[in-house]
Structures are given as structure tokens and as C-alpha cells.
């Protein structure tokens, strides 16, 4: 009888492991963030995808622009936090001017409430100026990742096509390692500022010396 029971026990164990794996996967695929804003939920879902595909550029965004310690971000990944949860926790902290770990602890105390309730309890109400700062933060992040997205614009970003090193739908180049801004250097300004580029109006009319000196003064 003991021998006959083993296949059943093995089946139960296998089903249990499969369920656990499915639950962990559900946090990344089809995960409901419940921020209270459909546009934000959509962006968080895409950030999940970005963070799983491009972990180092994602960590660079969290440390370089949201002030979170790298050790905290790595620890949250190890604890099976999704990239979307990590991003939103640090975004809320950035708007409030508090360490990201403060928001993480608040979430850990109330994991089933969703981000909308967490943000509201911490003082960020839907439609408030702080909430708009949160949304604008998404746009800034997407810009650094090579795909500018306007707030409340109905769009879907496929990061398998628009990630680091790939061209964005805007025709520009996505920057590797989380965007050029991570280097700490501003983009180079155009060298064409009217200094010696082309002829002046009087040069076209044959006035003056009949020759443009190219000093950019337009005389």
C-alpha cells in the first residue's frame, strides 16, 4: 500500500510546485498594480518587461535618478519584487523626498492593498500635483530609455523592439545602459549656431565687400 501511494504524493508535490511557480510568474505577467490610474498601470506593466530584459539599465535608472541604493534594488529583486513594484516604490519616495526603503516597508506591511492605497496613505492623492509628478516621472524615464511617451497618451511600448541599443519608434537611437543621461554628461549641442554657416542677406545682394566673412553677425 505504501508503494501505491507514492505516485499520488509525487503528483500532489508536482502540482504544488507548479502552482508556486505560476504565482511567482503572475507577478510579472498580467500583474495588477492597482495604482488607481490605468495609464500608470500600463506603464508599470511595461517597466516589468523592461526590468526583466535589461536589469542593469533598470538598476541604473533607480540608483542614478531615483536615489535608491543598488543594494536595496538587488535585494528587492532577490525577494521576488517585480521591476514595476520597485520602480513605483522608488518613484513615490522620490516625490515625497524620503528614502525608497520607507515606501518598501509600508508596502510590506500592507502587501494586498495595491499601490493606489499605499500612495494615498502616504499623502499622494489621485489628481494631486504630487500624483502628476509621479506620472511625469514615467515620461522622463521612458525618454532616457529611448522611447518618449507623453503623459496619458494611449500607447503600448514593446521593449523587445525598443530597448537599449535599439531604435525607438520616434526614429531616434535608444541608448545602451539605460540612456545617455546615465553618463552624467548633457547631450552635445549643435555646432550650427549661425557662426559662419551660409551667406548673410547683404552678401546675397552683393553689398558690402561682396564676400561673407562668416562671422555670424548677419551684416
Backbone bond lengths (Angstrom), bond angles and torsions (degrees), N, CA, C in turn:
res aa  C-N    CA-C-N  psi(-1)  N-CA   C-N-CA  omega(-1)  CA-C   N-CA-C  phi
1 X - - - 1.462 - - 1.528 110.88 -
2 X 1.338 116.14 -35.67 1.448 119.23 178.50 1.519 110.52 -61.87
3 X 1.346 115.83 -40.42 1.450 120.31 -178.66 1.512 110.51 -64.60
4 X 1.334 116.67 -38.56 1.454 120.24 -177.41 1.512 112.91 -69.87
5 X 1.313 117.71 -22.26 1.462 120.40 -177.80 1.521 112.75 -83.54
6 X 1.306 117.88 -18.44 1.453 120.23 -174.64 1.525 113.60 -62.22
7 X 1.333 118.96 -42.69 1.471 117.43 178.79 1.523 112.72 -60.31
8 X 1.349 117.20 -36.45 1.461 120.23 179.78 1.524 109.85 -66.60
9 X 1.328 117.15 -44.26 1.466 121.09 179.35 1.519 110.72 -62.28
10 X 1.337 115.46 -41.10 1.459 119.26 179.66 1.522 110.66 -64.51
11 X 1.337 115.87 -37.88 1.470 119.83 179.77 1.523 110.89 -66.18
12 X 1.337 116.23 -42.84 1.466 120.08 179.13 1.521 110.66 -62.19
13 X 1.355 115.86 -43.04 1.453 119.76 179.31 1.523 111.02 -63.29
14 X 1.310 117.19 -42.22 1.464 121.27 -179.91 1.516 111.30 -63.12
15 X 1.339 116.25 -42.38 1.460 120.21 179.08 1.521 110.88 -64.52
16 X 1.357 115.66 -38.00 1.462 119.66 178.83 1.517 111.92 -63.80
17 X 1.341 116.17 -43.06 1.460 119.98 178.13 1.511 111.48 -65.60
18 X 1.318 116.75 -38.52 1.467 120.98 178.54 1.511 111.08 -64.52
19 X 1.309 116.94 -40.80 1.468 120.98 178.95 1.524 111.07 -64.62
20 X 1.345 115.54 -42.16 1.466 119.44 179.72 1.515 111.08 -63.63
21 X 1.339 115.67 -41.62 1.468 119.34 178.43 1.516 111.27 -64.86
22 X 1.334 116.66 -39.36 1.457 120.33 179.27 1.517 111.12 -65.94
23 X 1.328 117.25 -38.10 1.458 120.99 179.67 1.519 111.00 -65.02
24 X 1.341 116.09 -41.02 1.461 119.49 178.68 1.515 110.69 -65.85
25 X 1.342 117.05 -40.59 1.458 121.49 179.57 1.515 111.07 -66.17
26 X 1.335 117.18 -32.12 1.461 120.72 -177.65 1.514 111.86 -64.56
27 X 1.343 116.20 -22.89 1.455 118.95 179.11 1.522 110.81 -68.64
28 X 1.313 117.40 -24.57 1.457 121.31 -178.39 1.519 111.40 -99.15
29 X 1.318 117.48 -42.70 1.451 121.81 -177.45 1.528 109.91 -102.92
30 X 1.311 117.01 117.80 1.451 120.95 178.61 1.510 113.85 73.99
31 X 1.300 117.53 19.42 1.461 122.04 -178.13 1.527 109.64 -73.24
32 X 1.335 116.41 135.21 1.460 121.92 -178.53 1.525 109.34 -97.66
33 X 1.325 117.04 109.83 1.462 120.97 -176.31 1.526 112.36 -79.52
34 X 1.330 116.36 -24.58 1.468 121.95 178.54 1.531 111.94 52.65
35 X 1.317 115.39 53.47 1.456 120.41 177.61 1.526 111.80 -79.43
36 X 1.327 116.75 -16.93 1.452 120.56 -175.69 1.509 112.62 92.42
37 X 1.341 117.27 2.38 1.466 122.15 -178.99 1.527 108.18 -140.06
38 X 1.328 117.06 120.89 1.466 120.94 -175.60 1.522 111.67 -62.25
39 X 1.333 117.28 -40.43 1.469 120.58 -179.45 1.520 110.61 -62.52
40 X 1.328 116.81 -42.00 1.464 121.37 178.60 1.526 110.41 -65.35
41 X 1.337 117.02 -44.29 1.463 120.07 178.98 1.533 111.12 -59.20
42 X 1.330 116.52 -40.02 1.469 120.96 179.21 1.517 110.75 -64.01
43 X 1.334 116.34 -45.02 1.464 119.79 179.22 1.530 111.07 -63.98
44 X 1.325 117.24 -40.64 1.462 119.71 -179.78 1.525 110.88 -63.88
45 X 1.330 116.62 -37.04 1.456 119.63 176.34 1.523 111.50 -62.76
46 X 1.339 116.40 -39.57 1.463 120.33 178.51 1.523 111.48 -70.08
47 X 1.316 115.95 -35.74 1.467 119.71 177.86 1.522 110.34 -66.13
48 X 1.333 117.47 -32.79 1.466 120.49 171.84 1.518 110.33 -54.86
49 X 1.324 114.61 -46.85 1.461 120.17 -177.94 1.526 110.27 -65.94
50 X 1.333 115.97 -44.00 1.471 119.95 -179.77 1.530 110.47 -61.37
51 X 1.338 116.27 -46.93 1.458 119.97 -177.20 1.517 113.46 -63.93
52 X 1.337 116.50 -32.30 1.466 119.48 179.05 1.527 111.20 -76.65
53 X 1.328 116.88 -30.41 1.464 120.77 -179.84 1.527 112.13 -83.50
54 X 1.315 115.95 -39.66 1.463 121.29 -172.09 1.535 108.95 -129.42
55 X 1.303 115.12 72.60 1.462 120.05 -172.02 1.526 112.46 -63.34
56 X 1.319 117.78 -45.70 1.462 119.97 -176.62 1.528 112.41 -66.01
57 X 1.345 120.05 -45.23 1.467 118.94 174.48 1.527 112.45 -60.58
58 X 1.325 116.75 -35.19 1.470 119.76 177.29 1.527 110.62 -64.51
59 X 1.326 116.62 -46.70 1.463 120.38 178.96 1.530 109.50 -61.81
60 X 1.336 116.64 -38.31 1.449 120.08 178.02 1.518 112.61 -61.56
61 X 1.332 116.64 -36.28 1.463 120.63 177.07 1.526 110.84 -66.07
62 X 1.321 116.31 -43.15 1.460 120.52 -178.12 1.529 112.14 -67.55
63 X 1.322 117.24 -36.83 1.458 120.24 -178.89 1.524 111.85 -84.28
64 X 1.327 116.71 -39.80 1.457 120.66 -174.26 1.513 114.54 -78.40
65 X 1.344 117.30 -31.81 1.457 120.14 -173.67 1.525 113.78 -118.55
66 X 1.318 117.55 -17.94 1.461 120.18 179.22 1.522 112.54 -115.21
67 X 1.321 116.69 1.64 1.457 121.08 171.38 1.510 116.20 69.77
68 X 1.319 118.02 18.10 1.469 120.34 -179.75 1.526 110.13 -84.95
69 X 1.330 118.12 139.63 1.471 119.86 176.29 1.526 110.64 -64.83
70 X 1.317 116.14 140.30 1.462 120.02 178.90 1.526 110.84 -58.27
71 X 1.335 116.53 -38.51 1.464 119.92 -178.89 1.524 111.47 -60.24
72 X 1.344 116.84 -35.38 1.463 120.22 179.00 1.526 110.64 -68.47
73 X 1.318 117.04 -44.20 1.467 120.54 -178.64 1.529 110.51 -63.45
74 X 1.321 116.60 -44.44 1.470 120.15 179.05 1.521 110.30 -63.47
75 X 1.332 117.13 -40.82 1.463 120.79 178.73 1.527 111.34 -62.91
76 X 1.325 117.62 -40.03 1.463 120.67 179.20 1.526 111.06 -65.94
77 X 1.315 116.99 -39.94 1.466 119.62 174.57 1.526 110.34 -61.16
78 X 1.327 116.58 -42.11 1.467 120.37 179.71 1.530 111.36 -64.40
79 X 1.323 116.18 -28.53 1.468 121.01 178.81 1.526 111.70 -86.53
80 X 1.298 117.35 9.43 1.468 123.71 176.23 1.532 112.63 74.16
81 X 1.328 116.94 21.98 1.460 118.16 170.73 1.520 108.23 -69.04
82 X 1.322 115.84 142.94 1.456 119.09 175.53 1.525 109.49 -79.37
83 X 1.328 116.07 158.70 1.469 120.27 178.11 1.526 110.81 -61.78
84 X 1.341 116.86 -35.21 1.457 120.12 178.77 1.518 112.17 -64.30
85 X 1.324 117.43 -41.87 1.469 121.31 177.23 1.525 110.81 -64.04
86 X 1.333 115.86 -43.80 1.468 120.21 179.55 1.523 109.96 -60.80
87 X 1.333 115.49 -46.60 1.465 119.50 -178.35 1.524 111.30 -61.01
88 X 1.324 116.52 -45.77 1.466 118.48 -174.75 1.534 111.10 -70.56
89 X 1.312 117.41 -36.35 1.460 120.02 176.91 1.524 110.74 -60.38
90 X 1.333 115.96 -46.00 1.460 119.59 -178.95 1.526 111.53 -72.88
91 X 1.332 117.96 -29.14 1.462 121.16 176.45 1.525 110.52 -67.09
92 X 1.325 116.38 -45.04 1.472 120.55 177.27 1.529 109.93 -60.70
93 X 1.331 116.22 -44.05 1.458 120.27 179.62 1.526 111.09 -61.85
94 X 1.326 116.50 -39.34 1.463 121.44 -179.36 1.524 110.89 -63.74
95 X 1.323 116.82 -43.40 1.461 120.94 179.77 1.524 110.83 -66.52
96 X 1.316 116.95 -38.68 1.464 121.29 -178.11 1.528 113.00 -81.74
97 X 1.338 117.08 -14.84 1.456 120.06 -178.21 1.514 113.55 74.30
98 X 1.335 116.71 33.28 1.458 121.44 178.82 1.524 109.11 -123.19
99 X 1.341 119.17 162.25 1.468 120.88 176.89 1.528 111.12 -62.16
100 X 1.319 116.41 146.43 1.460 121.22 -179.88 1.526 111.38 -59.55
101 X 1.332 116.84 -33.80 1.464 120.11 -177.80 1.530 111.20 -62.04
102 X 1.332 118.35 -27.35 1.467 120.51 177.58 1.522 110.96 -62.49
103 X 1.321 116.14 -42.48 1.456 120.44 179.81 1.523 110.00 -71.45
104 X 1.318 116.96 -37.46 1.465 121.46 177.37 1.529 110.32 -58.57
105 X 1.319 116.72 -44.51 1.460 120.43 -179.74 1.524 111.28 -65.26
106 X 1.326 116.25 -39.43 1.462 120.06 178.20 1.523 110.63 -63.19
107 X 1.317 116.24 -40.17 1.467 120.48 178.09 1.528 110.61 -66.65
108 X 1.319 116.32 -42.96 1.472 120.15 -179.30 1.531 111.82 -61.93
109 X 1.339 116.69 -31.08 1.458 119.79 177.96 1.525 111.95 -73.94
110 X 1.322 117.19 -23.37 1.470 121.34 -177.67 1.526 110.21 -138.00
111 X 1.325 117.72 62.22 1.470 120.60 -171.63 1.516 114.68 -67.71
112 X 1.337 118.18 -21.43 1.459 119.22 -175.40 1.514 115.05 -94.89
113 X 1.320 117.91 1.75 1.462 120.24 -173.56 1.517 113.90 -85.31
114 X 1.308 118.71 -22.16 1.453 120.92 -177.06 1.514 111.22 89.10
115 X 1.339 115.55 159.90 1.455 120.38 -173.73 1.519 113.56 -71.68
116 X 1.317 118.26 -27.57 1.455 119.93 178.03 1.516 111.77 -60.34
117 X 1.337 116.42 -44.78 1.455 121.29 179.76 1.523 111.12 -69.02
118 X 1.335 116.64 -38.57 1.463 120.23 179.52 1.531 109.96 -63.07
119 X 1.341 116.47 -48.82 1.466 120.53 -178.28 1.526 111.16 -62.00
120 X 1.328 116.38 -42.08 1.470 119.83 -178.82 1.524 110.65 -65.18
121 X 1.336 116.95 -41.15 1.449 119.84 -179.52 1.529 111.21 -66.65
122 X 1.330 116.85 -27.10 1.455 119.98 179.33 1.527 112.11 -89.17
123 X 1.337 116.58 2.18 1.456 120.03 172.96 1.511 116.23 107.29
124 X 1.337 118.06 3.26 1.465 120.96 179.12 1.527 108.34 -103.83
125 X 1.334 115.81 104.35 1.459 121.03 -177.00 1.529 111.06 -94.19
126 X 1.341 117.84 147.78 1.465 120.43 177.43 1.527 111.23 -55.94
127 X 1.331 116.14 133.63 1.452 120.72 178.69 1.518 114.71 85.11
128 X 1.330 117.76 -6.47 1.463 121.07 -178.76 1.525 110.09 -77.20
129 X 1.329 115.67 168.51 1.464 120.68 178.00 1.527 110.69 -62.10
130 X 1.326 116.73 -36.92 1.462 120.12 178.83 1.525 111.40 -66.33
131 X 1.328 116.21 -37.34 1.459 119.14 178.77 1.529 110.53 -66.47
132 X 1.335 117.02 -37.35 1.464 120.12 177.15 1.525 110.63 -67.12
133 X 1.323 117.07 -32.97 1.461 119.52 174.51 1.521 111.23 -64.58
134 X 1.325 116.09 -37.94 1.464 120.06 175.58 1.530 110.82 -59.13
135 X 1.320 115.59 -46.45 1.462 119.92 -177.45 1.525 111.39 -67.66
136 X 1.321 116.25 -39.41 1.457 118.88 177.27 1.518 111.24 -64.05
137 X 1.330 116.40 -29.79 1.462 120.33 177.00 1.523 111.84 -61.89
138 X 1.323 116.63 -36.50 1.465 119.84 176.03 1.527 109.92 -59.53
139 X 1.326 116.75 -47.82 1.462 121.14 -178.41 1.523 111.08 -59.68
140 X 1.328 116.77 -42.27 1.461 120.27 179.00 1.525 111.44 -63.76
141 X 1.334 116.14 -40.79 1.463 120.21 178.61 1.519 111.02 -64.77
142 X 1.326 116.86 -46.26 1.463 120.19 179.59 1.526 110.81 -61.95
143 X 1.312 116.81 -35.88 1.458 120.65 177.93 1.519 110.32 -61.84
144 X 1.325 116.52 -44.33 1.462 120.32 178.31 1.520 111.73 -66.84
145 X 1.313 117.17 -26.53 1.462 121.31 178.47 1.522 112.53 -87.61
146 X 1.318 117.31 4.51 1.457 120.67 172.20 1.511 115.74 92.32
147 X 1.340 117.82 13.67 1.461 119.67 178.81 1.531 108.84 -144.44
148 X 1.348 117.33 87.88 1.475 119.91 179.89 1.527 111.60 -61.69
149 X 1.312 116.49 132.82 1.466 122.73 177.90 1.521 108.47 -132.71
150 X 1.330 116.25 124.42 1.459 120.65 179.45 1.525 109.92 -75.64
151 X 1.326 115.87 149.59 1.459 121.17 178.72 1.523 109.81 -60.39
152 X 1.338 115.30 133.30 1.468 124.76 178.55 1.526 113.39 67.37
153 X 1.311 117.17 11.10 1.467 119.61 174.59 1.528 109.15 -75.67
154 X 1.309 116.79 130.92 1.457 121.99 -178.61 1.526 109.64 -81.58
155 X 1.321 115.71 94.56 1.457 120.35 -176.17 1.523 109.20 -148.29
156 X 1.318 115.71 152.83 1.464 120.97 175.35 1.519 108.64 -119.60
157 X 1.322 116.60 130.90 1.457 122.09 -179.34 1.519 109.40 -107.50
158 X 1.328 116.27 124.04 1.459 122.02 176.54 1.522 107.63 -98.51
159 X 1.333 116.52 104.10 1.460 119.92 -174.55 1.521 112.93 -72.65
160 X 1.315 117.78 -10.16 1.462 118.39 173.39 1.528 110.39 -70.59
161 X 1.337 116.26 -19.98 1.465 121.58 179.32 1.522 112.01 -107.61
162 X 1.335 116.86 -21.88 1.466 120.18 -173.54 1.519 111.68 -127.33
163 X 1.324 117.13 42.00 1.449 120.23 178.37 1.519 111.75 -97.17
164 X 1.332 118.17 -170.30 1.460 121.73 179.55 1.525 112.27 -54.95
165 X 1.330 115.49 132.19 1.453 120.36 178.41 1.508 114.18 83.35
166 X 1.323 118.06 -0.30 1.462 121.57 179.22 1.518 109.34 -112.20
167 X 1.324 116.39 155.50 1.453 120.56 178.60 1.513 110.31 -76.10
168 X 1.331 116.11 140.03 1.460 120.60 177.45 1.509 109.98 -83.03
169 X 1.337 115.48 168.15 1.458 120.61 179.04 1.518 111.29 -67.02
170 X 1.344 117.75 -15.38 1.447 121.87 179.60 1.522 111.09 -80.93
171 X 1.334 117.09 -7.28 1.450 120.45 -179.87 1.513 112.92 94.71
172 X 1.338 118.06 -4.80 1.456 121.66 178.67 1.509 110.48 -89.88
173 X 1.323 115.65 174.06 1.457 119.75 179.53 1.515 110.71 -98.14
174 X 1.316 115.96 130.73 1.460 119.96 173.13 1.508 107.79 -74.74
175 X 1.314 116.49 140.11 1.447 120.45 -177.11 1.514 110.81 -89.21
176 X 1.321 116.78 141.69 1.452 120.48 176.24 1.516 111.38 -70.83
177 X 1.331 116.10 160.33 1.470 122.40 178.62 1.511 112.92 56.28
178 X 1.322 115.97 39.17 1.445 119.61 171.22 1.502 115.38 87.83
179 X 1.346 119.69 7.52 1.454 120.48 175.53 1.509 111.76 109.60
180 X 1.339 114.70 154.51 1.450 120.52 -176.70 1.511 111.86 -62.94
181 X 1.345 116.22 -27.92 1.458 118.74 -177.01 1.521 112.10 -62.95
182 X 1.323 118.39 -22.20 1.455 120.66 -179.68 1.518 112.15 -67.89
183 X 1.323 118.10 -16.21 1.448 119.96 178.77 1.512 111.89 -76.21
184 X 1.349 116.30 -11.89 1.447 120.68 -179.47 1.511 113.09 81.96
185 X 1.340 117.61 2.66 1.445 121.57 -179.57 1.521 109.95 -107.02
186 X 1.338 117.85 135.06 1.466 119.72 177.00 1.510 110.35 -69.61
187 X 1.334 118.34 154.48 1.462 120.03 177.53 1.517 110.65 -61.90
188 X 1.315 116.06 146.02 1.453 120.67 -179.58 1.524 110.64 -67.31
189 X 1.326 114.26 134.97 1.461 118.61 177.44 1.508 109.58 -77.06
190 X 1.319 115.66 155.17 1.442 120.40 178.97 1.519 109.95 -64.22
191 X 1.324 117.01 141.28 1.460 120.81 179.22 1.513 112.34 -80.48
192 X 1.337 117.77 -8.36 1.453 121.99 -178.77 1.515 109.75 -91.08
193 X 1.335 116.50 96.45 1.455 121.21 178.94 1.513 111.07 -121.09
194 X 1.322 116.59 25.39 1.449 119.93 179.89 1.510 112.86 81.40
195 X 1.328 118.32 16.46 1.447 121.61 -179.61 1.517 109.67 -99.69
196 X 1.298 115.99 92.94 1.453 120.29 178.38 1.497 113.49 80.24
197 X 1.343 118.98 13.53 1.457 121.81 -179.80 1.525 108.53 -102.00
198 X 1.292 118.12 100.76 1.451 121.03 176.22 1.513 111.74 91.09
199 X 1.344 115.44 175.91 1.450 121.90 -176.15 1.511 110.50 -97.01
200 X 1.325 115.98 152.47 1.453 121.28 176.66 1.513 109.95 -79.43
201 X 1.351 115.00 168.52 1.462 118.77 -179.76 1.514 111.53 -62.29
202 X 1.339 117.71 -42.21 1.446 119.35 -178.84 1.512 110.97 -69.36
203 X 1.348 116.18 -31.34 1.457 119.14 177.25 1.505 110.38 -64.50
204 X 1.349 116.73 -35.26 1.453 119.68 179.25 1.527 111.27 -68.59
205 X 1.360 116.28 -29.72 1.454 120.19 -176.33 1.521 111.99 -91.12
206 X 1.346 116.36 1.63 1.455 119.55 176.74 1.505 113.10 79.93
207 X 1.347 119.99 15.08 1.455 122.69 -179.90 1.527 110.31 -87.71
208 X 1.347 114.13 175.53 1.460 119.52 179.29 1.498 109.93 68.69
209 X 1.325 116.65 -132.13 1.450 121.53 -178.85 1.513 112.28 -92.35
210 X 1.358 115.72 1.11 1.458 119.25 178.70 1.507 112.22 77.48
211 X 1.315 116.27 9.33 1.455 120.23 -177.62 1.515 109.54 -146.79
212 X 1.331 116.71 126.42 1.476 120.83 -179.67 1.512 109.33 -76.99
213 X 1.325 115.83 123.59 1.464 120.31 178.82 1.521 112.27 -72.91
214 X 1.355 117.23 -16.11 1.479 119.46 179.33 1.502 112.35 73.63
215 X 1.375 117.02 31.17 1.454 118.16 179.48 1.498 113.57 -90.98
216 X 1.358 117.73 0.48 1.451 121.95 174.19 1.499 113.55 75.12
217 X 1.361 120.30 7.30 1.457 121.52 -178.68 1.516 112.94 -86.50
218 X 1.326 116.22 -13.61 1.456 120.04 177.63 1.508 112.81 72.39
219 X 1.358 120.27 25.06 1.469 122.88 179.72 1.523 109.62 -99.74
